[in-house]
Amino acid sequence: MSTTLPSQYEGEQIILSSGRLILNGRSDSVFLSSNQYIHINANEGVYIDVGPEDTDNIVNKFYINSPLIQLGDEKKGNLQAVVKADDLKQILTEMVNAINNFNELAATSTKLPPVYAAAADFLKIQLNLSLQKLDNPGFYKSNITKTI
């Protein structure tokens, strides 16, 4: 990434400096385009607003089209992959169902002690409770951030 400061840059450049700058596309869009990088920097925060608040309008979305999206600073900790929550829940459900099915078959075996059936029932209840937690809003699944 380019880190040449404006004061050290030797090519052509335009510097706009004022107490406040407003770029406004009154009747259409505003485009920022660059051959290399676009930097946005602020000492306190960066806000991006799309559409009115509390709307279900499908047009009011924030799109990022990139082969790699990094949230956070890798110098401050290990980056972690974003989980596809619906796919994860399906896989976990299949695993829990497989364990429960095995336990039901094993519990009917006459070669296992009777305590196994009680333990298998307890495990089934615990696994199903864990799966139900996955449906709790905000537990691990974002209601507003989606990925492909």
N, C-alpha and C positions, 0 to 999 in steps of 0.2 A: 504494500500500500504506500502511496506517495505521502511522504512526511515533510516535504519541502515547505517551509513557512513562507507566507506571502512576502515577508521582508527579504527573504533570501532567494526567491524565485527570479530567474534571469530571463524568462520569456515574456511574451505579451500577456498582460492581465489587466483586469478592471477591478478596482477596489471601491466598493460603495461603503461609506461609513457615515452613520448618522445616529441620532438618539433612538430612532425607530425606523424600520424599513417595512413597507407593505408591498407585496406583489399581489395584484388582484386581476383575475380574469373575469371581467364583469359579465360577459355574455357566453363565455365558453371556458376552456380549460387553461391550466398553467402547466407547462412542461419544463422539466429540468433534464438536460441531457449532457453526457460527457463521454469522451473517448476512453477515459480510464475510471476515475472514481468520483463519487459525489459525497462530500463530507458534510455532516450536520453536527454541530457542536454547540453546547450550551453549558454554562456554569451551574445552572440549577435544575433544568428539566427540558425535555422535548415533548411536546404535545401534538398528537395527530388526531383530529376529530373528523368523523365521517357521518354526515347526516344528523338529524335531530336525535336527542337522547330518547331512550325507551321506545324504540320503534321496531316493528317486525318487518319493515320494508326490506325486501330481498336486495334492492339496489344499494342500500347503505352498508357496504362491506369494505373491509380493508384487505386488499390483495397483496401478497408478496409472491412473485414468481421468480424462483431462484433454485438452482440445483442443490444449494447448501445454505441453510439458515442457522446461524449461531446466535443463541440468546445467552448473554453473559460473557464475562471476561475469563478466558482460559488461564490467565495468570493468577486468578483468585480461587481456583479450585478446578476439580475435574468436571469437564463437560459431560452431560449425560444425554442419551438419546431420548427423544420424545416417544412416549408409548402410544400406540394406536389402541385406545381404550376398548373400543367395541370388539376388535380382534382379540385382544388379551382376555377379555371377559369370556369370549366364546371358547378359547383354549382352556382357560381355567375351569369353565363349566364342564367341558369334556373330560378333563382330568378328574374332577370331583365325581362325576357320574361313573367313570371307570372304577375308581376306588370304591364307591358305594356298591356298584354291581359285584365287584369281587368280594366285598364284605358280606353281601347277602348270600352269595354262593358258599363262601367259606363258613358262614354262621350255621348253615344247615348240615354241615359235615358232622358225622358222629364221631370222628377221630379227634376233634378239637374239644378242649374243655368248655363247659357251659359259659364260663366267664368271657370267652371270646365273643359270643353273641352279644353280650351286654356291652363289651368294649366296641364292637363294630357298630352297634346302634348309637352309642355315644359319639363315635367318630363321625358317623353320618350326620348327626345333628350339628356338630361343630363345623363340619365342612359346609353344610347348607347355610348356616348362619354367616359364615365367612363370605359365601357367594352373595348373600343378601346385602351385606355391607357394600359390595361393589356398586349397588344401585343408589346408594346415598349420594345426594348432590354434593359435589366438592370433595368426596372421599379420595378419589384418584383421577377422576374424569372431569375435565373442564366442560362447562356448559356453553362456553363462548369461543374457545379456541379449537379449531378443527384442522385436520391434516389429511392428506391423500395417502 
